[in-house]
Amino acid sequence: MKLRSSICGIASIAMVALMTAACGSDDDSSAPATTSTTQTDAVRSSVAATASSVVSSVRDTAQQAVQDAINTVLAAAPITFDAGSSDLGAGAVATLKAVAVPLQGNDTEIQIETYAEDSNVVTAKSLAEARGDNIAAALEGDGIDKSRITVKSDANPSDPAVDADEATITVVNE
């Protein structure tokens, strides 16, 4: 909510500045100026485009800051699971509490990605889903609204760079 308020405030300031600049005139005559509807529409369109750009830029910067904070936490203490388990250990719980901090006070959405390996694909998929659900539940317990969390789970990842027993959390660009 604070992020949205900040974005709206910055956009409002940008609009006022642009409107003030658009209304200024270098002409010193005291005759009233006439402005055509086309000019007014062009100014409004320009102001709207600039305000939209400012809002988008601020949102992108804020989302990147949240992602950077999450990456820092996960680099220091990854969220890992014991093979065949979906239980969060004490270390994972502490990591999730630290991940929740940059998510509080804004409406940033995230995606949790979890994996699991098992010779039975259905079992692996079920385990991966349980891991993601446990992470989401822990974040919800730390005040992150469920509607902001998406869980993506996969069984037996084929990418050798993926650690099947480690979760990732990524900011979703709105």
N, C-alpha and C positions, 0 to 999 in steps of 0.2 A: 504494500500500500504506500509506503514511504517513497518507493521508486516511482510509482505512478504519479504521486503528488509532485515530486521533483521534476519529472519530465513535463508535466502540465505547466508547472511554474516557469520552467525554462522556455517552453513553447510560447507561453503568454508574453514573456519579456521580449522574445524575438519578434512576435507579432506587433507589439507596441512600437518597438524600435523601427521596424519596417514601415509601419503605418505613418509614423512621425516623419521618417525620411521621405516617404512618398508624398506627404502633404506639403513638404517644404517647397519653397519657390525662390529662385534667384531674382525674380522680377520684383523691382521695388515699387511698381505702380500700385496705386490704391484702388484700381478698378477690380471688381470681383472677377475671379478666374472662373472660367467655365470648363467643366470636365465632361467629356463625352462618356456615355455608358460603356463604350468599348475600352476606354482608358481605365475606368473604374474596375471593370471586370478583369482587365489585364493585371492591375495592381493586386486585386484580391487573389487572383490565381497565383501570382508570384509570391504573395505572403503565405498562402496555404502551402505551396510547394516548399518554401523555405522552412516553415514551421514543421512540416512533416519530416523534412530532412534532419532538422535539429533533434526532433523527438526520436527518430530512428537511430541517429548517431549516439545519443545519450543512452538509449536502451541497449544498443549493441555494446557500448563501453561498460555499462553496469553488468550485463550478462557475462562479459569477458572477465570482469573482476571476480564475479562469483565462481566462474569456472577455474580461474587461476587459484583461488583460495581452496577449492575442492581438490584440484590437482596437487597442491602443496601438501594437504593433509594425506591424500592417498599415497603420495610418493614416500612420505615418512612412515606411514603405517597402513599398508594395503588391507582391504577387507578380504580375508581368506577363509576358506572352509576346509575342514578335514575331509579327506576323500570319503565319499559316500554319505556325508552329513550335510544337513541344512542349518544346523545349530550355529548361532553367533557366539563366538567366544568373547571373553572379557575384553580382549584387544580390539576386536571388531566393533563391539558396543562403544568403546571409548572413541574409536575412529568415527563412528557414525554421529556421536555427540558433537565432535569437532566439525564434521561435514554439515551438520544442521545449523551451525552458527551463521555462516554467510548466507544461508537460505532464509533466515528469519528476518522479518521486517520488509520483505519484498514479495513479489509474485512470480519469481523465476521458476520455470518448470524444468524438471530433470527427467532423465531416462536412466534407469538402472539396468545394466546388462549382466546376466548371470549365465553360467554354463555348468554342465556336469557331464561326466563320462561314465558310461556303463555299456556292457555288451548288449543289454536290452535297451533299445532306443526309447521306449515308453517310460522305463524306469529313469533313464537319464533326463528326459524332458520333465518328468514329474519332480525330480530332485532339483533341477535348475529353477523351475517355477517356485518351489518351496523356498529356495535360497533368496530369490528376488522378493518374494512376499515377506520374508522375515526382515529383510533390509528395509522395505517400505514401511512395515509395521513399526520398526524401531525409529525411523524418521518421523512417522506420524506421532509416536510417543514423545518426540522432542519438539512437537508443535508445527510440523510441516504438513499442510493440508494435503489429503490424499489425492485431490483433483490435480495437484501439481506434479504428481509422480506417475511415471509410466514404467512398467517392468517389461523387459524384453528378455526372454529366456530361450536358450538353445541347447540341444543335446549334441554331444560328441562333436565339438567344433573341429573343422577341417584345417583351419589356419594354425600353423605350428607356433605362431607368435602369441596365441591366446592360451592363457593359463586357465584351464577348466575349473580350477578351485579358487579363482580370484574374481571378484566383482569389479565393475567399473561404473562410474556415475558421470554423466555428461549433461551439461545444460542444453536444453532444447531451445533453439532459436525460434522466437515467435514470429 
